[in-house]
Every structure is written in C-alpha cells, then in structure tokens.
C-alpha cells in the first residue's frame, strides 16, 4: 500500500463521451448528478488521472441498466463509493 491519499481527477465517460469530472479530496470524490438518459443502456467507464504516488487507472466498461439506477444506496452509486 502506498503512503498518503490519492489526489487527481476522476473522469466519467458514457459511450466514449466525457459526461463529468470530479477532483479527489482526501482520497475521495463528492458525488454528482448525471441524468439517467446519459447513462441508461450505455457503456460507462471511469478513469483516474493518477498523481505523484498513484498510477492512472480505468474501470472496466459497465452497461448501466434500469435495475442499477433504481433503489436506495446499494445501486449504481455504490460501485463508486
């Protein structure tokens, strides 16, 4: 495990198009709202820019379905928290 908390930026893509970015603070990012039409039945990936201590990274593509968007915490948002 590396010392410190990651800094840098998370970038969110839907079908290859950038839909949002979020800076890391204290090793985590705040949430932001994305209209369901931007992600429903589309391939979504998240990239991490990296910093001086942590390498850049990218999630595997994930297709977002209605079942992931519905329900309380424990749905789509829990994949990134």
C-alpha positions in Angstrom: 0.0 0.0 0.0 1.3 3.5 -0.8 1.6 6.3 1.7 -0.9 9.1 1.6 -4.2 9.6 -0.1 -4.7 9.7 -3.8 -5.3 13.1 -5.4 -6.1 13.9 -9.0 -9.3 13.6 -11.0 -11.9 11.1 -11.8 -13.4 11.4 -15.3 -16.7 9.7 -16.2 -17.4 8.6 -19.8 -20.6 7.3 -21.4 -20.2 5.5 -24.7 -16.8 7.3 -25.1 -18.1 10.8 -24.4 -17.0 12.7 -21.3 -20.0 13.3 -19.0 -18.3 14.7 -16.0 -15.2 15.1 -13.9 -14.6 15.2 -10.1 -11.5 16.1 -8.2 -10.4 13.9 -5.4 -10.1 15.5 -2.0 -8.9 13.5 1.0 -8.7 10.4 -1.2 -12.4 10.5 -2.3 -14.7 12.4 -4.6 -18.1 14.0 -4.0 -21.0 12.7 -5.9 -22.6 14.5 -8.8 -25.8 14.1 -10.7 -26.0 12.6 -14.2 -29.4 12.4 -15.9 -30.3 8.8 -16.4 -30.6 9.3 -20.2 -26.9 9.9 -20.3 -26.0 6.5 -19.0 -29.0 4.2 -19.4 -28.1 1.2 -21.5 -24.7 2.7 -22.3 -21.2 1.6 -21.6 -19.8 3.7 -18.7 -16.2 3.8 -17.6 -14.4 5.9 -15.0 -10.7 6.9 -15.3 -8.4 8.1 -12.6 -5.7 10.6 -13.7 -3.1 9.4 -11.2 -0.7 11.6 -9.2 2.9 11.5 -7.9 2.2 8.4 -5.7 -0.6 6.6 -7.5 -0.7 5.4 -11.1 -3.5 6.2 -13.6 -6.3 3.7 -13.7 -9.5 2.9 -15.6 -12.6 0.7 -14.7 -13.8 -2.0 -16.9 -16.8 -0.9 -19.1 -20.1 -1.3 -17.3 -23.5 -1.2 -19.1 -26.0 0.7 -16.8 -29.5 -0.8 -16.7 -32.7 0.2 -15.0 -32.1 -2.2 -12.1 -28.8 -0.4 -11.3 -30.3 3.0 -11.4 -33.2 2.1 -9.1 -33.3 1.6 -5.4 -31.6 3.2 -2.4 -27.9 3.2 -1.8 -26.7 -0.2 -2.9 -27.4 0.5 -6.5 -25.3 2.2 -9.1 -23.7 4.8 -6.7 -22.3 2.0 -4.5 -20.0 0.9 -7.4 -18.0 4.1 -6.9 -18.1 4.6 -3.1 
